[in-house]
Every structure is written in structure tokens, then in C-alpha cells.
């Protein structure tokens, strides 16, 4: 309001300035975090001023005369704001362009995942599965199943198992430093991979996975 109105003042008819001023008043009232009856009255007054002064766009020929001149969906939705606020509460900055962002998530991305042939059914299945995954994630988080990682969970299970099956009866305070040093040596995970210091040329091999066995055939053999 502090930038737009001074910028157009003197360059357009004064009725247009009043129209934009009333529209901005309506927007600022609608974006409040909380609205009472006084604010709703100001909201309705700003809407009436906007409808009264916007006729200047028809008089100057910018818009057509008649009801078709202002048949714009977003301007029409302004008439329902007060009733919807009373029914559902303050919009709190909700933008009407949110439908465009939902369209990208619900239509465009599922369309790109489909094979383009009778894609509607594939898109519906994709949205259903994404909703189920989101619901499952919320359920898992409420059960604290996503805390940590698989490795940390395995290490925690191992520590619990060793704690339950400790039959030595020795006090942990009686362990000397040599035993602690010996226990600290080695990798800190269940499995580890050690790579060569320098890259080398390996003979090409083919790995065929049959059930749970791996059979390696040399590339020198004929097939």
C-alpha cells in the first residue's frame, strides 16, 4: 500500500486509486491472525467500497459493461470471505494460489511417473500410495520407530543382549587397562569394508546370483 498507491497517484484516475486502496484494505484485514466482529465489519466495508469504485474500469473501457465485465473468480470469492471466516476461522495468510501448488503435487508429478497411456488410473494409484506412505511415516514417528538408524538399533540390541547374557559375574570396575585397550581395538561397526590404498586393474568377472550363492566365472572362459 505504501508503494503501489503513491506510484500510481496522478497517473491514473482517482477512482482507480480508491479502488486499489479499498482492495488493499480488504487484503490486509483478511490476512490478520485473528478477526472479531469489528474487523469483519471493516472487511465488509472495504468490499463495498471496492465494488462501488471499480466501475471506473468499465467507464474507461478497460472492462466490458455488464456482469461479464467483472466475472473474475478471485474477485467473486471475496464476497464469501466473511461467511467462511465465521464458519472456519481466520485464513491466516492463506493464498488462493495454493491450488496451483497442490496441482503440481497431485497431477503434474504423478503424470510424469506414469507411462502416459491411460495415465489417470496410474496417477490415482500413485497418489493413494503416497498418502499411505505419509500416513505410515506419521505412525512410525509417533511410535519412535524412526529415531536413529538401522546400525544404531543393531548396536543397541547387541548391547542389550550382552547385558542380559553376562554370566562372568565380574565387576566392570575390576577390568584393567590392558583389557580395555584390547576391547577398543578393531572396527566400531558390525561389518566394515577395507579398500586398497592404490587402485589396481582387476580381472573382469561375472557374478551370477543363484538363490543365496554367488558363483564367479572367469571372463577368459567362453560362453
Phi and psi in degrees as GROMACS dihedral restraints (atoms count N, CA, C in turn):
[ dihedral_restraints ]
;  ai    aj    ak    al  type     phi  dphi    fc
    3     4     5     6     1   -74.4    20    10
    4     5     6     7     1   -16.7    20    10
    6     7     8     9     1  -105.7    20    10
    7     8     9    10     1   -45.8    20    10
    9    10    11    12     1   -68.6    20    10
   10    11    12    13     1   -49.8    20    10
   12    13    14    15     1   -64.2    20    10
   13    14    15    16     1   -46.3    20    10
   15    16    17    18     1   -63.7    20    10
   16    17    18    19     1   -27.4    20    10
   18    19    20    21     1   -71.7    20    10
   19    20    21    22     1   -33.9    20    10
   21    22    23    24     1   -96.3    20    10
   22    23    24    25     1    -9.3    20    10
   24    25    26    27     1   -61.6    20    10
   25    26    27    28     1   126.8    20    10
   27    28    29    30     1    89.6    20    10
   28    29    30    31     1   -13.8    20    10
   30    31    32    33     1  -102.8    20    10
   31    32    33    34     1   -17.4    20    10
   33    34    35    36     1  -131.6    20    10
   34    35    36    37     1   164.3    20    10
   36    37    38    39     1   -58.4    20    10
   37    38    39    40     1   150.0    20    10
   39    40    41    42     1   -63.3    20    10
   40    41    42    43     1   -30.0    20    10
   42    43    44    45     1   -63.6    20    10
   43    44    45    46     1   -34.4    20    10
   45    46    47    48     1   -66.9    20    10
   46    47    48    49     1   -37.9    20    10
   48    49    50    51     1   -64.0    20    10
   49    50    51    52     1   -42.2    20    10
   51    52    53    54     1   -64.9    20    10
   52    53    54    55     1   -36.5    20    10
   54    55    56    57     1   -62.9    20    10
   55    56    57    58     1   -47.6    20    10
   57    58    59    60     1   -67.4    20    10
   58    59    60    61     1   -34.3    20    10
   60    61    62    63     1   -64.2    20    10
   61    62    63    64     1   -43.9    20    10
   63    64    65    66     1   -65.2    20    10
   64    65    66    67     1   -38.5    20    10
   66    67    68    69     1   -64.8    20    10
   67    68    69    70     1   -42.2    20    10
   69    70    71    72     1   -67.4    20    10
   70    71    72    73     1   -35.9    20    10
   72    73    74    75     1   -60.3    20    10
   73    74    75    76     1   -44.1    20    10
   75    76    77    78     1   -60.7    20    10
   76    77    78    79     1   -43.6    20    10
   78    79    80    81     1   -64.0    20    10
   79    80    81    82     1   -43.2    20    10
   81    82    83    84     1   -67.2    20    10
   82    83    84    85     1   -36.6    20    10
   84    85    86    87     1   -67.9    20    10
   85    86    87    88     1   -41.4    20    10
   87    88    89    90     1   -69.7    20    10
   88    89    90    91     1   -24.4    20    10
   90    91    92    93     1   -88.7    20    10
   91    92    93    94     1     5.5    20    10
   93    94    95    96     1   -69.8    20    10
   94    95    96    97     1   153.0    20    10
   96    97    98    99     1   -71.8    20    10
   97    98    99   100     1   -31.4    20    10
   99   100   101   102     1  -139.6    20    10
  100   101   102   103     1   140.7    20    10
  102   103   104   105     1  -130.7    20    10
  103   104   105   106     1   130.4    20    10
  105   106   107   108     1  -108.2    20    10
  106   107   108   109     1  -173.3    20    10
  108   109   110   111     1   -64.9    20    10
  109   110   111   112     1   -33.7    20    10
  111   112   113   114     1   -65.4    20    10
  112   113   114   115     1   -43.3    20    10
  114   115   116   117     1   -67.3    20    10
  115   116   117   118     1   -38.6    20    10
  117   118   119   120     1   -64.2    20    10
  118   119   120   121     1   -34.9    20    10
  120   121   122   123     1   -65.0    20    10
  121   122   123   124     1   -41.6    20    10
  123   124   125   126     1   -64.8    20    10
  124   125   126   127     1   -35.8    20    10
  126   127   128   129     1   -62.7    20    10
  127   128   129   130     1   -44.8    20    10
  129   130   131   132     1   -67.3    20    10
  130   131   132   133     1   -37.8    20    10
  132   133   134   135     1   -65.0    20    10
  133   134   135   136     1   -41.8    20    10
  135   136   137   138     1   -63.5    20    10
  136   137   138   139     1   -37.0    20    10
  138   139   140   141     1   -67.0    20    10
  139   140   141   142     1   -40.3    20    10
  141   142   143   144     1   -63.6    20    10
  142   143   144   145     1   -42.2    20    10
  144   145   146   147     1   -63.7    20    10
  145   146   147   148     1   -37.8    20    10
  147   148   149   150     1   -64.7    20    10
  148   149   150   151     1   -45.4    20    10
  150   151   152   153     1   -65.9    20    10
  151   152   153   154     1   -31.8    20    10
  153   154   155   156     1   -73.6    20    10
  154   155   156   157     1   -43.1    20    10
  156   157   158   159     1   -86.7    20    10
  157   158   159   160     1   -16.2    20    10
  159   160   161   162     1   -73.1    20    10
  160   161   162   163     1    -9.6    20    10
  162   163   164   165     1   -62.7    20    10
  163   164   165   166     1   -16.7    20    10
  165   166   167   168     1   -61.8    20    10
  166   167   168   169     1   -27.4    20    10
  168   169   170   171     1   -71.3    20    10
  169   170   171   172     1   -28.0    20    10
  171   172   173   174     1   -78.9    20    10
  172   173   174   175     1   -36.5    20    10
  174   175   176   177     1   -67.6    20    10
  175   176   177   178     1   -33.0    20    10
  177   178   179   180     1   -87.4    20    10
  178   179   180   181     1    -1.9    20    10
  180   181   182   183     1    85.6    20    10
  181   182   183   184     1     7.4    20    10
  183   184   185   186     1   -72.1    20    10
  184   185   186   187     1   -39.2    20    10
  186   187   188   189     1  -116.9    20    10
  187   188   189   190     1   157.0    20    10
  189   190   191   192     1   -72.0    20    10
  190   191   192   193     1   155.4    20    10
  192   193   194   195     1   -79.1    20    10
  193   194   195   196     1   151.7    20    10
  195   196   197   198     1    99.9    20    10
  196   197   198   199     1  -174.2    20    10
  198   199   200   201     1   -68.3    20    10
  199   200   201   202     1   -25.8    20    10
  201   202   203   204     1   -73.5    20    10
  202   203   204   205     1   -13.9    20    10
  204   205   206   207     1   -67.1    20    10
  205   206   207   208     1   -28.5    20    10
  207   208   209   210     1  -127.5    20    10
  208   209   210   211     1    34.7    20    10
  210   211   212   213     1   -82.6    20    10
  211   212   213   214     1    64.3    20    10
  213   214   215   216     1  -108.1    20    10
  214   215   216   217     1   128.7    20    10
  216   217   218   219     1   -58.3    20    10
  217   218   219   220     1   -42.1    20    10
  219   220   221   222     1   -72.1    20    10
  220   221   222   223     1   -33.7    20    10
  222   223   224   225     1   -71.0    20    10
  223   224   225   226     1   -34.9    20    10
  225   226   227   228     1   -67.7    20    10
  226   227   228   229     1   -36.0    20    10
  228   229   230   231     1   -66.0    20    10
  229   230   231   232     1   -20.1    20    10
  231   232   233   234     1   -62.7    20    10
  232   233   234   235     1   -26.4    20    10
  234   235   236   237     1   -69.6    20    10
  235   236   237   238     1   -20.9    20    10
  237   238   239   240     1  -100.8    20    10
  238   239   240   241     1     1.2    20    10
  240   241   242   243     1   -62.7    20    10
  241   242   243   244     1   -46.5    20    10
  243   244   245   246     1   -62.5    20    10
  244   245   246   247     1   -45.0    20    10
  246   247   248   249     1   -64.2    20    10
  247   248   249   250     1   -42.7    20    10
  249   250   251   252     1   -68.8    20    10
  250   251   252   253     1   -35.5    20    10
  252   253   254   255     1   -65.3    20    10
  253   254   255   256     1   -40.7    20    10
  255   256   257   258     1   -66.7    20    10
  256   257   258   259     1   -29.3    20    10
  258   259   260   261     1   -85.0    20    10
  259   260   261   262     1   -40.5    20    10
  261   262   263   264     1  -120.8    20    10
  262   263   264   265     1    -5.6    20    10
  264   265   266   267     1   100.4    20    10
  265   266   267   268     1  -178.5    20    10
  267   268   269   270     1   -69.7    20    10
  268   269   270   271     1   139.7    20    10
  270   271   272   273     1   -64.7    20    10
  271   272   273   274     1   -28.3    20    10
  273   274   275   276     1    56.3    20    10
  274   275   276   277     1    49.2    20    10
  276   277   278   279     1    83.1    20    10
  277   278   279   280     1     8.3    20    10
  279   280   281   282     1   -64.4    20    10
  280   281   282   283     1   130.9    20    10
  282   283   284   285     1  -101.8    20    10
  283   284   285   286     1   141.0    20    10
  285   286   287   288     1   -68.3    20    10
  286   287   288   289     1   -13.5    20    10
  288   289   290   291     1   -80.1    20    10
  289   290   291   292     1     5.7    20    10
  291   292   293   294     1   -64.1    20    10
  292   293   294   295     1   -26.4    20    10
  294   295   296   297     1   -63.7    20    10
  295   296   297   298     1   -30.1    20    10
  297   298   299   300     1   -67.9    20    10
  298   299   300   301     1   -43.3    20    10
  300   301   302   303     1   -66.1    20    10
  301   302   303   304     1   -37.6    20    10
  303   304   305   306     1   -67.2    20    10
  304   305   306   307     1   -32.9    20    10
  306   307   308   309     1   -63.6    20    10
  307   308   309   310     1   -37.5    20    10
  309   310   311   312     1   -64.9    20    10
  310   311   312   313     1   -43.4    20    10
  312   313   314   315     1   -74.3    20    10
  313   314   315   316     1   -36.6    20    10
  315   316   317   318     1   -94.0    20    10
  316   317   318   319     1   -18.1    20    10
  318   319   320   321     1  -123.0    20    10
  319   320   321   322     1   -55.0    20    10
  321   322   323   324     1   -66.8    20    10
  322   323   324   325     1   -49.5    20    10
  324   325   326   327     1   -66.2    20    10
  325   326   327   328     1   -43.5    20    10
  327   328   329   330     1   -61.6    20    10
  328   329   330   331     1   -33.1    20    10
  330   331   332   333     1   -64.1    20    10
  331   332   333   334     1   -40.8    20    10
  333   334   335   336     1   -68.0    20    10
  334   335   336   337     1   -26.8    20    10
  336   337   338   339     1   -80.3    20    10
  337   338   339   340     1   -16.4    20    10
  339   340   341   342     1   -81.8    20    10
  340   341   342   343     1   173.1    20    10
  342   343   344   345     1   -94.3    20    10
  343   344   345   346     1    12.6    20    10
  345   346   347   348     1    73.2    20    10
  346   347   348   349     1    -1.3    20    10
  348   349   350   351     1  -106.8    20    10
  349   350   351   352     1   116.3    20    10
  351   352   353   354     1    48.6    20    10
  352   353   354   355     1    58.3    20    10
  354   355   356   357     1   -75.1    20    10
  355   356   357   358     1   -17.2    20    10
  357   358   359   360     1   -60.8    20    10
  358   359   360   361     1   -46.4    20    10
  360   361   362   363     1   -62.2    20    10
  361   362   363   364     1   -39.5    20    10
  363   364   365   366     1   -65.8    20    10
  364   365   366   367     1   -39.0    20    10
  366   367   368   369     1   -66.0    20    10
  367   368   369   370     1   -39.9    20    10
  369   370   371   372     1   -64.9    20    10
  370   371   372   373     1   -41.4    20    10
  372   373   374   375     1   -64.5    20    10
  373   374   375   376     1   -40.2    20    10
  375   376   377   378     1   -61.7    20    10
  376   377   378   379     1   -44.6    20    10
  378   379   380   381     1   -65.3    20    10
  379   380   381   382     1   -38.3    20    10
  381   382   383   384     1   -63.1    20    10
  382   383   384   385     1   -43.0    20    10
  384   385   386   387     1   -68.6    20    10
  385   386   387   388     1   -38.1    20    10
  387   388   389   390     1   -65.3    20    10
  388   389   390   391     1   -38.5    20    10
  390   391   392   393     1   -64.9    20    10
  391   392   393   394     1   -40.0    20    10
  393   394   395   396     1   -66.9    20    10
  394   395   396   397     1   -38.8    20    10
  396   397   398   399     1   -65.4    20    10
  397   398   399   400     1   -40.1    20    10
  399   400   401   402     1   -65.1    20    10
  400   401   402   403     1   -41.3    20    10
  402   403   404   405     1   -65.9    20    10
  403   404   405   406     1   -38.3    20    10
  405   406   407   408     1   -66.1    20    10
  406   407   408   409     1   -37.7    20    10
  408   409   410   411     1   -64.2    20    10
  409   410   411   412     1   -42.0    20    10
  411   412   413   414     1   -62.1    20    10
  412   413   414   415     1   -41.8    20    10
  414   415   416   417     1   -65.4    20    10
  415   416   417   418     1   -42.2    20    10
  417   418   419   420     1   -64.8    20    10
  418   419   420   421     1   -38.7    20    10
  420   421   422   423     1   -66.5    20    10
  421   422   423   424     1   -37.7    20    10
  423   424   425   426     1   -66.3    20    10
  424   425   426   427     1   -29.1    20    10
  426   427   428   429     1   -89.7    20    10
  427   428   429   430     1     3.0    20    10
  429   430   431   432     1    59.7    20    10
  430   431   432   433     1    36.2    20    10
  432   433   434   435     1   -87.4    20    10
  433   434   435   436     1   -11.7    20    10
  435   436   437   438     1  -105.2    20    10
  436   437   438   439     1     9.3    20    10
  438   439   440   441     1   -77.0    20    10
  439   440   441   442     1   128.5    20    10
  441   442   443   444     1    79.8    20    10
  442   443   444   445     1  -157.3    20    10
  444   445   446   447     1  -131.2    20    10
  445   446   447   448     1   178.8    20    10
  447   448   449   450     1   -64.3    20    10
  448   449   450   451     1   -38.5    20    10
  450   451   452   453     1   -66.4    20    10
  451   452   453   454     1   -44.4    20    10
  453   454   455   456     1   -65.6    20    10
  454   455   456   457     1   -35.6    20    10
  456   457   458   459     1   -66.0    20    10
  457   458   459   460     1   -40.3    20    10
  459   460   461   462     1   -65.6    20    10
  460   461   462   463     1   -42.4    20    10
  462   463   464   465     1   -63.9    20    10
  463   464   465   466     1   -37.5    20    10
  465   466   467   468     1   -66.5    20    10
  466   467   468   469     1   -39.2    20    10
  468   469   470   471     1   -65.1    20    10
  469   470   471   472     1   -39.2    20    10
  471   472   473   474     1   -64.9    20    10
  472   473   474   475     1   -42.6    20    10
  474   475   476   477     1   -63.7    20    10
  475   476   477   478     1   -39.8    20    10
  477   478   479   480     1   -65.8    20    10
  478   479   480   481     1   -39.7    20    10
  480   481   482   483     1   -65.6    20    10
  481   482   483   484     1   -43.7    20    10
  483   484   485   486     1   -66.7    20    10
  484   485   486   487     1   -34.5    20    10
  486   487   488   489     1   -66.8    20    10
  487   488   489   490     1   -36.2    20    10
  489   490   491   492     1   -76.4    20    10
  490   491   492   493     1   -27.4    20    10
  492   493   494   495     1  -107.4    20    10
  493   494   495   496     1    25.9    20    10
  495   496   497   498     1   -84.1    20    10
  496   497   498   499     1    99.0    20    10
  498   499   500   501     1  -101.6    20    10
  499   500   501   502     1     6.9    20    10
  501   502   503   504     1   -71.1    20    10
  502   503   504   505     1   -31.0    20    10
  504   505   506   507     1    72.4    20    10
  505   506   507   508     1    10.5    20    10
  507   508   509   510     1   -89.6    20    10
  508   509   510   511     1   145.5    20    10
  510   511   512   513     1   -78.7    20    10
  511   512   513   514     1   137.5    20    10
  513   514   515   516     1   -65.9    20    10
  514   515   516   517     1   -19.8    20    10
  516   517   518   519     1   -75.2    20    10
  517   518   519   520     1   -17.8    20    10
  519   520   521   522     1   -87.6    20    10
  520   521   522   523     1     0.3    20    10
  522   523   524   525     1   -77.6    20    10
  523   524   525   526     1   130.4    20    10
  525   526   527   528     1   -81.9    20    10
  526   527   528   529     1   175.6    20    10
  528   529   530   531     1   -69.4    20    10
  529   530   531   532     1   -32.1    20    10
  531   532   533   534     1   -64.2    20    10
  532   533   534   535     1   -40.3    20    10
  534   535   536   537     1   -67.6    20    10
  535   536   537   538     1   -37.0    20    10
  537   538   539   540     1   -65.7    20    10
  538   539   540   541     1   -41.4    20    10
  540   541   542   543     1   -64.9    20    10
  541   542   543   544     1   -40.4    20    10
  543   544   545   546     1   -66.2    20    10
  544   545   546   547     1   -34.9    20    10
  546   547   548   549     1   -73.2    20    10
  547   548   549   550     1   -27.4    20    10
  549   550   551   552     1   -79.9    20    10
  550   551   552   553     1   -20.8    20    10
  552   553   554   555     1   -68.8    20    10
  553   554   555   556     1   148.2    20    10
  555   556   557   558     1   103.1    20    10
  556   557   558   559     1   172.5    20    10
  558   559   560   561     1   -67.6    20    10
  559   560   561   562     1   155.1    20    10
  561   562   563   564     1   -95.4    20    10
  562   563   564   565     1     1.2    20    10
  564   565   566   567     1  -120.3    20    10
  565   566   567   568     1   169.2    20    10
  567   568   569   570     1   -67.1    20    10
  568   569   570   571     1   -38.4    20    10
  570   571   572   573     1  -131.6    20    10
  571   572   573   574     1   151.0    20    10
  573   574   575   576     1  -147.8    20    10
  574   575   576   577     1   159.4    20    10
  576   577   578   579     1  -120.4    20    10
  577   578   579   580     1   127.6    20    10
  579   580   581   582     1  -109.2    20    10
  580   581   582   583     1   119.9    20    10
  582   583   584   585     1   -96.4    20    10
  583   584   585   586     1   156.4    20    10
  585   586   587   588     1   -69.5    20    10
  586   587   588   589     1   150.7    20    10
  588   589   590   591     1   -70.6    20    10
  589   590   591   592     1   -33.7    20    10
  591   592   593   594     1  -122.0    20    10
  592   593   594   595     1   138.8    20    10
  594   595   596   597     1   -67.9    20    10
  595   596   597   598     1   142.7    20    10
  597   598   599   600     1  -131.2    20    10
  598   599   600   601     1   172.3    20    10
  600   601   602   603     1   -96.8    20    10
  601   602   603   604     1   120.4    20    10
  603   604   605   606     1  -102.7    20    10
  604   605   606   607     1   150.6    20    10
  606   607   608   609     1   -67.2    20    10
  607   608   609   610     1   133.6    20    10
  609   610   611   612     1   -66.6    20    10
  610   611   612   613     1   133.6    20    10
  612   613   614   615     1  -130.2    20    10
  613   614   615   616     1   157.9    20    10
  615   616   617   618     1  -117.9    20    10
  616   617   618   619     1   126.7    20    10
  618   619   620   621     1  -106.2    20    10
  619   620   621   622     1   118.6    20    10
  621   622   623   624     1  -107.9    20    10
  622   623   624   625     1   122.1    20    10
  624   625   626   627     1   -96.1    20    10
  625   626   627   628     1   109.0    20    10
  627   628   629   630     1  -113.9    20    10
  628   629   630   631     1   114.7    20    10
  630   631   632   633     1    48.9    20    10
  631   632   633   634     1  -114.4    20    10
  633   634   635   636     1  -107.9    20    10
  634   635   636   637     1     9.7    20    10
  636   637   638   639     1  -108.4    20    10
  637   638   639   640     1   148.2    20    10
  639   640   641   642     1  -115.1    20    10
  640   641   642   643     1   120.6    20    10
  642   643   644   645     1  -111.2    20    10
  643   644   645   646     1   124.9    20    10
  645   646   647   648     1  -105.6    20    10
  646   647   648   649     1   130.4    20    10
  648   649   650   651     1  -114.3    20    10
  649   650   651   652     1   136.5    20    10
  651   652   653   654     1   -71.5    20    10
  652   653   654   655     1   143.3    20    10
  654   655   656   657     1   -70.7    20    10
  655   656   657   658     1   -12.6    20    10
  657   658   659   660     1   -75.4    20    10
  658   659   660   661     1   -21.5    20    10
  660   661   662   663     1   -73.3    20    10
  661   662   663   664     1   153.8    20    10
  663   664   665   666     1   -90.5    20    10
  664   665   666   667     1   147.8    20    10
